Structures are given as C-alpha cells and as structure tokens.
Amino acid sequence: MKRQKRFEKLEKRPVHLDGFVKEWDDEGLVAMEGKNDPKPSVKVENGVVTELDGKKKADFDLIDKYIAEYGFNIDKAEEVMAMDSTKIAKMLVDPNVPRSEIVKLTTAMTPAKAEEVISKLNFGEMIMAVQKMRPRRTPATQCHITNTRDNPVEIAADAAEASLRGFPEQETTTAIARYAPLNAISIMVGSQTGRPGVITQCSVEESEELSLGMRGFTAYAETISVYGTDRVFTDGDDTPWSKGFLASCYASRGLKMRFTSGAGSEVMMGYTEGKSMLYLEARCIFITKGSGVQGLQNGGVSCIGIPGAVPSGLREVLGENLLCMMIDVECASGCDQAFSHSDIRRTERMIGQFIAGTDYISSGYAAEENRDNTFAGSNMDVLDYDDYCSMERDLSINGGIVPIHEEDAIKIRNKGAKAIQAVFDGLGLPKITDEEVEAATYGSNSDDMPKRDMVQDMKAAQDLMDRGTTISDVIKALYDHDFKDVAEAVLKLAQQKVCGDYLQTSAIFDGDWNCISAVNDTNDYMGPGTGYRLWEDKPQWDKIKDIPWAMDPQHMDF
C-alpha cells in the first residue's frame, strides 16, 4: 500500500509510543459511567444502612459494609440522594455556593451517587470545582528523592536542594529494601538542611515503614494502599479494617499519613467486577474517609497508564481528585508516575491540577533525573524545573516550587552532603568521603557519584536497626559535629509529633514552623477576587517572577 507521507511522519511522533485501548466495560477498561456500574440508592432504617447502591444489607461485600458503617453521613444521606445530580454538579462549579455548604452534601453521598455527580462535569468545569473544593487555601506540591544506587550522599544533597526550591514534603524509597533506614535518615537530614519544617517519608513494606516512623526517621506515610474490590484487598491479606488499624498506629505516634489509591489498580490486578474506574475509585475514597485518615494520594498514581489509555481517562483522573476533595480530605493529586513519551501529553496530565491548584499538585515530582527515580519515573523531573517555573510565571500560578540560583544550589547541596557525612560518622556507619561530598555537590545523577561498598552499607543499616538507633542519636551526631542548626531543625520536627498539630487535613509547615492546614488556611474561593491569588502572596510571587534566565533591562547596555 502506498503511504501518505504526512501519516508516515505522524506515526513517528512520540505519542505513538504510548498505549491506547478501546473501551471494554466488562473488564473494567472504561473510565467512568460504565454500563455495569450500579445506580445510586440508599435506605437507612433505625440508624443502619440497609441498602447501598442497589445492594441489600445481606448482600454487602466487605467494602460495602465498611462504607455503610463509617464512610458517609447517614443522617443526611436520603435527603442528598434524592437531589438531582446535575444540580449538585452545578453547585460545585458555582462560585456563589461556598465550599462549606457543598461539603455537607457531598459527605452524605454513596459512591455511585458521587460518580454520577462527577460524570456531569467536563474537564474545564472540574478545574473550576477543584479550585474551590481543595481543603487548603494555599496550593503546594511534593517530590521524590531517590537514586538507583541508594546513595545516601546524593539523597541528602538532592533533598537539601529540593527544600530550597520549595517542596514542603519529600518522599524516598529504595532500590534495595535493606537500605530503607539509611535512605530515611538521609532524606530527613538533607531536607532539614535545605529548609527547616519539610516533612519526609520512606516508602517501603508497611511494617518496616511503620518501624521507621516509630524511631523518628520519618514524619509521614503515604503508600498505604486501598482498593475498590474485595478480591484485590484480600489477595494482599488486607481489609479496610486492617488499613484503618494501621492508620491509627501512625496517628498514635503523631505521624501524619495518607492512604493511596488510583484508577486502574483493579484493572491491572484483574478484579474489576466489570465496574468503571471512577466507581471503584469512589469506593476507595469512601474507605479513606471512613478510616478517619487525613488525606489520600490518588489520581491514577502508579497505574496512570491504564486510565491514560482509555477515552476520557485523564478527565476521570481529575474527577477522582475532585471527589477526594468533595468528601473533605487532603488530596495529593498524583501527577507523579511517568505515563507518556509525549511532552504534550505529559503537560496535559498535570494541567488541570496545576491550573486549579491542589493540596499537593504532584505527589512525587522527581527531584532527581528520572533515570535515577526508583519510583519508576515521574511525570516531571529536575530537567523540567525551568519549564515548570516558567509556566508558573507565565500564568501567575503557584505550582509549589520556585526558581533558584546556581550558586545557592551548590552551597546548600554541599551543606546537605556534609551534614549526612557527619551523621554517618556519629552513628558509626561506613565512612562518607570528602570525594563523595564534592561529587554530590556538583553532580546531577548517580553516575556522577563514586561507588560505595553496598554490602557494607546494607550490613550497617541492619546493625543500626538492631541496636535500637532513634532520632535522638541522629540529633546528637549532628550537634556533636557542629551542625547545630540542622540538629535543632530535626529536634523540632520530632517535637511536632508530640504536638500533633500537623495531623490536621492538608497540613504543612512553613520555614518558621507555623503549621498551615485546612483548619487555619481554609479555602475561601468564591469567584473573582477571592481565594488564593499568587500576585497577592507577594513573597512567593517575587520568587517565582525572579527566574535567573530573564534579562534585566535596567542592567542592559542599550
């Protein structure tokens, strides 16, 4: 067949490396409004839910039972369920209807009713709704700090730079699981060097992650996964109740935590029960609410390739973020996992969350090169910093990070690397050399770092856990090696777990240890002239405007 030359050229564009699939309702390959999704219904008798989305109480599965007992406000449920879904959708978009009024309705819905309401909105309307419905007035974002060699010096330097750039939350994981204690300590020390008040976590197996938190090596947790069908839950030896119990373990020690879910996980694991991605994700969101957890990481997340492959998939992703906000919990809105070879589609993936602003626009912007990202790569990485900051400046949007000058990056990376060098010496861990500090200061990825003896590092990590090392030992090591300011920051972070202030919805710290959350920074958007306006936040706007690559006409020789 003779080819048309333009079509031949189009087929070579990066977008054709992405996966696309036609809808298949019976296998869950449908974003929203699946033909098998249940119709909304509820019946409450003597304070007990006896019917939920077409199911009688006797037929409830374990997720139905959990949601019926804990997931929504049954006192208003029958009233809200009788309301027209289009009317509720219009209220979400209408700037004249305050968030506080809508939340009274949306927290009394069933999952099927929530899906029906979301399905009435187009993408632009969802942006309008998200702008109003996010719990915290001031948007922010979160980053990944990892590398493929689990190099602690590189982690500390990257964390210090990321703090200077404005990330209030940072997350690490491991290439090799036994490195978890060293990675957790490295990101914490590095982040506090860059800017006191940044909170960090280490995403590993759940019991290990909890142990790291109990020792004070982390300040929050996020990768506590919940699912929308029984089979996926029970295959993982979990139930909503076990996840709720785990959440209470973190809270009892003053550790912030979020659950994680996202459209496509049930498709990937083969147990969708023929339901749409949005309906199953709605169930996850209601489980989160029922567990009393302060937030949820959702929006496709690590399964983003699946909703990204079907029609209306990225509309569904923004819709599930919106639903999270509608039930009044903190939303870390994904925009993390890499899913496309196309730069245009990568931007499309985050543009709704970026324009609207969410509690955390990315739940993992890669603060390392994606080749070093052991979370399998992010939608945006360090090599996108200048583009991202330019977009913030172009649109007068606070996307959560600010541009920095090269000399400032060098200085803070060096200090972060030296701080972790001091901690390793104080804790009796394998030596970090001056050569490694120099490489982490000026390098960009793990290939720029001298190789460490990974066997000795892993043995030391296990020994550190066996001898009961805690955050107090880290603080002492910093103090004894004359990093008193970093020691003080780490101590104050530990003290915050006693106060518990940052267990509030959407809580972050500023550089002065003020806790900013949905409680004291409530989103008050009600149309033009209200809500968060970047240009009214002069310190942040001045930082975003000051991109180092902009010419200054006052210092040009005309």
BELSULHU-V750919 format. One record per backbone hydrogen bond with DSSP energy under -0.5 kcal/mol. CO is the residue of the C=O (numbers start at 1). NH is the residue of the N-H. E is the energy in kcal/mol with one decimal. If there is no record, write none. Layout:
# BELSULHU-V750919
CO & NH & E
CO & NH & E
This chain:
# BELSULHU-V750919
3 & 5 & -0.5
4 & 7 & -0.6
4 & 8 & -1.8
5 & 9 & -2.0
6 & 10 & -2.5
7 & 11 & -2.0
9 & 12 & -1.2
10 & 13 & -1.9
13 & 16 & -1.9
14 & 17 & -2.3
15 & 18 & -1.4
24 & 27 & -1.4
24 & 29 & -2.1
25 & 28 & -2.0
28 & 30 & -1.7
29 & 24 & -1.7
30 & 277 & -2.3
31 & 278 & -2.2
34 & 37 & -1.4
41 & 53 & -3.3
43 & 50 & -2.7
43 & 51 & -1.3
45 & 48 & -1.2
48 & 45 & -3.0
48 & 50 & -0.6
50 & 57 & -2.0
51 & 43 & -1.8
52 & 55 & -1.5
55 & 52 & -2.4
56 & 59 & -2.0
57 & 60 & -1.4
61 & 65 & -2.6
62 & 66 & -1.9
63 & 67 & -2.7
64 & 68 & -2.9
65 & 69 & -1.8
66 & 70 & -2.5
66 & 71 & -0.6
67 & 71 & -1.9
67 & 72 & -0.7
72 & 74 & -1.0
73 & 76 & -0.8
74 & 78 & -0.5
76 & 80 & -2.6
77 & 81 & -2.8
78 & 82 & -1.1
80 & 83 & -1.4
84 & 88 & -1.7
85 & 89 & -2.4
86 & 90 & -2.3
87 & 91 & -1.9
88 & 92 & -1.8
89 & 93 & -1.3
90 & 94 & -2.4
94 & 97 & -1.6
96 & 98 & -0.7
98 & 101 & -0.8
98 & 102 & -1.6
99 & 103 & -2.6
100 & 104 & -0.8
101 & 105 & -0.6
102 & 105 & -1.3
102 & 106 & -2.7
103 & 107 & -1.7
105 & 108 & -1.8
106 & 109 & -0.7
107 & 73 & -3.0
110 & 114 & -2.4
111 & 115 & -2.4
112 & 116 & -2.0
113 & 117 & -2.3
114 & 118 & -2.5
115 & 119 & -2.2
117 & 120 & -1.5
118 & 121 & -1.9
122 & 126 & -2.1
123 & 127 & -1.9
124 & 128 & -1.8
125 & 129 & -2.4
126 & 130 & -3.0
127 & 131 & -2.2
128 & 132 & -1.0
129 & 133 & -2.6
130 & 134 & -1.9
135 & 523 & -1.9
137 & 139 & -0.6
140 & 361 & -2.8
141 & 168 & -0.8
141 & 169 & -0.6
142 & 364 & -1.0
142 & 365 & -2.6
143 & 171 & -2.5
144 & 367 & -2.0
147 & 150 & -1.8
150 & 152 & -0.6
151 & 155 & -2.1
152 & 156 & -2.2
153 & 157 & -2.3
154 & 158 & -2.7
155 & 159 & -2.5
156 & 160 & -2.1
157 & 161 & -2.2
158 & 162 & -2.6
159 & 163 & -2.0
160 & 164 & -1.8
161 & 165 & -1.9
162 & 166 & -0.6
162 & 167 & -1.9
163 & 166 & -1.0
165 & 402 & -2.7
168 & 199 & -2.3
169 & 143 & -1.7
170 & 201 & -1.5
171 & 145 & -2.7
172 & 203 & -3.4
176 & 179 & -2.2
177 & 180 & -1.9
179 & 182 & -0.7
179 & 183 & -2.3
180 & 184 & -2.7
181 & 185 & -2.2
182 & 186 & -2.4
183 & 187 & -2.4
184 & 188 & -1.6
185 & 189 & -2.6
186 & 190 & -2.5
187 & 191 & -2.3
188 & 192 & -2.1
189 & 193 & -1.5
190 & 194 & -1.8
191 & 195 & -2.3
195 & 198 & -1.3
199 & 170 & -2.2
200 & 219 & -3.2
200 & 220 & -1.3
201 & 172 & -2.1
202 & 204 & -0.9
203 & 174 & -0.5
205 & 209 & -2.7
206 & 210 & -2.2
207 & 211 & -2.0
208 & 212 & -2.4
209 & 213 & -1.9
210 & 214 & -2.5
211 & 215 & -1.6
212 & 217 & -2.2
212 & 218 & -0.6
213 & 216 & -1.3
215 & 471 & -2.3
219 & 256 & -1.5
221 & 258 & -2.0
222 & 224 & -1.8
223 & 225 & -0.8
224 & 260 & -2.0
229 & 233 & -1.7
230 & 234 & -2.9
231 & 235 & -1.9
232 & 236 & -0.8
233 & 236 & -1.0
233 & 238 & -1.8
234 & 237 & -1.7
239 & 243 & -1.9
240 & 244 & -2.3
241 & 245 & -2.4
242 & 246 & -2.1
243 & 247 & -2.2
244 & 248 & -1.8
245 & 249 & -1.5
246 & 250 & -1.7
247 & 251 & -2.4
248 & 252 & -2.2
249 & 253 & -0.6
250 & 253 & -1.5
250 & 255 & -2.3
251 & 254 & -1.9
254 & 256 & -0.5
256 & 221 & -1.6
257 & 294 & -0.6
258 & 224 & -0.6
259 & 297 & -2.9
260 & 226 & -2.3
262 & 265 & -1.5
264 & 268 & -2.7
265 & 269 & -1.8
266 & 270 & -0.6
266 & 271 & -2.0
267 & 270 & -1.0
272 & 275 & -1.8
276 & 280 & -2.0
277 & 281 & -2.4
278 & 282 & -2.3
279 & 283 & -1.5
280 & 284 & -1.5
281 & 285 & -2.3
282 & 286 & -2.1
283 & 287 & -2.0
284 & 288 & -2.1
285 & 289 & -2.1
286 & 290 & -2.4
287 & 291 & -1.5
288 & 293 & -1.5
289 & 292 & -1.4
294 & 330 & -2.5
295 & 259 & -1.9
296 & 298 & -0.7
296 & 332 & -2.5
297 & 261 & -2.6
299 & 301 & -1.9
299 & 335 & -0.5
300 & 303 & -2.2
301 & 304 & -1.7
303 & 306 & -2.2
303 & 307 & -0.8
304 & 308 & -2.3
306 & 309 & -1.4
306 & 310 & -0.6
307 & 310 & -0.9
309 & 21 & -2.7
310 & 313 & -1.8
311 & 31 & -0.5
312 & 316 & -2.2
313 & 317 & -1.8
314 & 318 & -1.8
315 & 319 & -2.1
316 & 320 & -2.4
317 & 321 & -1.8
318 & 322 & -2.4
319 & 323 & -2.3
320 & 324 & -1.7
321 & 325 & -1.7
322 & 326 & -2.4
323 & 327 & -1.4
324 & 329 & -1.5
325 & 328 & -1.9
330 & 296 & -2.4
330 & 332 & -0.5
331 & 333 & -0.8
331 & 360 & -1.4
332 & 298 & -1.7
332 & 334 & -1.0
334 & 363 & -3.2
336 & 379 & -2.5
341 & 343 & -0.5
342 & 346 & -2.2
343 & 347 & -1.9
344 & 348 & -2.3
345 & 349 & -2.4
346 & 350 & -1.0
347 & 350 & -0.5
347 & 351 & -1.5
348 & 352 & -0.6
350 & 354 & -2.8
351 & 355 & -2.7
352 & 356 & -2.3
353 & 357 & -2.4
358 & 140 & -1.4
360 & 333 & -2.0
362 & 142 & -1.7
365 & 144 & -2.3
365 & 367 & -0.9
366 & 382 & -0.5
368 & 382 & -1.0
369 & 372 & -2.7
370 & 373 & -1.5
372 & 374 & -0.9
373 & 376 & -1.3
377 & 338 & -1.8
380 & 366 & -2.5
381 & 384 & -2.4
382 & 385 & -1.4
384 & 388 & -2.9
385 & 389 & -3.0
386 & 390 & -1.8
387 & 391 & -2.2
388 & 392 & -2.2
389 & 393 & -2.2
390 & 394 & -3.0
391 & 395 & -2.3
392 & 396 & -1.0
392 & 397 & -2.0
397 & 399 & -1.1
405 & 408 & -0.6
405 & 409 & -2.0
406 & 410 & -2.5
407 & 411 & -1.9
408 & 412 & -2.3
409 & 413 & -2.5
410 & 414 & -2.1
411 & 415 & -1.9
412 & 416 & -2.5
413 & 417 & -2.4
414 & 418 & -2.3
415 & 419 & -2.3
416 & 420 & -1.9
417 & 421 & -1.7
418 & 422 & -2.1
419 & 423 & -1.9
420 & 424 & -2.6
421 & 425 & -1.8
422 & 426 & -2.7
423 & 427 & -2.3
424 & 429 & -2.8
425 & 428 & -1.0
431 & 433 & -0.6
433 & 437 & -1.8
434 & 438 & -2.4
435 & 439 & -2.2
436 & 440 & -2.6
437 & 441 & -1.8
438 & 442 & -1.7
439 & 443 & -2.4
444 & 369 & -0.6
445 & 448 & -2.1
446 & 449 & -1.4
452 & 454 & -1.3
453 & 457 & -2.1
454 & 458 & -2.5
455 & 459 & -2.2
456 & 460 & -2.4
457 & 461 & -2.3
458 & 462 & -2.0
459 & 463 & -2.4
460 & 464 & -2.5
461 & 465 & -1.6
462 & 466 & -2.5
463 & 467 & -2.2
464 & 469 & -1.9
465 & 468 & -1.5
470 & 473 & -1.0
470 & 474 & -1.1
471 & 475 & -2.5
472 & 476 & -2.3
473 & 477 & -2.1
474 & 478 & -2.2
475 & 479 & -2.6
476 & 480 & -3.0
477 & 481 & -1.1
478 & 483 & -2.9
479 & 482 & -1.6
483 & 487 & -2.6
484 & 488 & -2.4
485 & 489 & -1.8
486 & 490 & -2.5
487 & 491 & -2.4
488 & 492 & -2.6
489 & 493 & -2.0
490 & 494 & -2.0
491 & 495 & -2.3
492 & 496 & -1.7
493 & 497 & -0.7
494 & 497 & -0.8
494 & 498 & -0.5
495 & 498 & -1.3
495 & 499 & -1.8
496 & 500 & -2.7
500 & 503 & -1.6
501 & 504 & -1.2
504 & 507 & -1.4
505 & 518 & -2.8
508 & 516 & -3.2
510 & 513 & -1.8
514 & 510 & -1.8
514 & 516 & -0.6
515 & 517 & -0.5
516 & 508 & -2.1
517 & 521 & -2.0
521 & 137 & -3.6
524 & 531 & -0.5
527 & 526 & -0.6
527 & 530 & -1.7
533 & 536 & -1.6
533 & 537 & -0.9
534 & 537 & -1.4
536 & 538 & -1.3
537 & 540 & -0.5
537 & 541 & -2.6
538 & 542 & -2.8
539 & 543 & -1.5
540 & 544 & -2.4
541 & 545 & -2.6
542 & 546 & -1.2
545 & 547 & -2.1
547 & 550 & -2.0
551 & 553 & -0.7
552 & 555 & -1.9
553 & 556 & -1.0
556 & 558 & -1.0
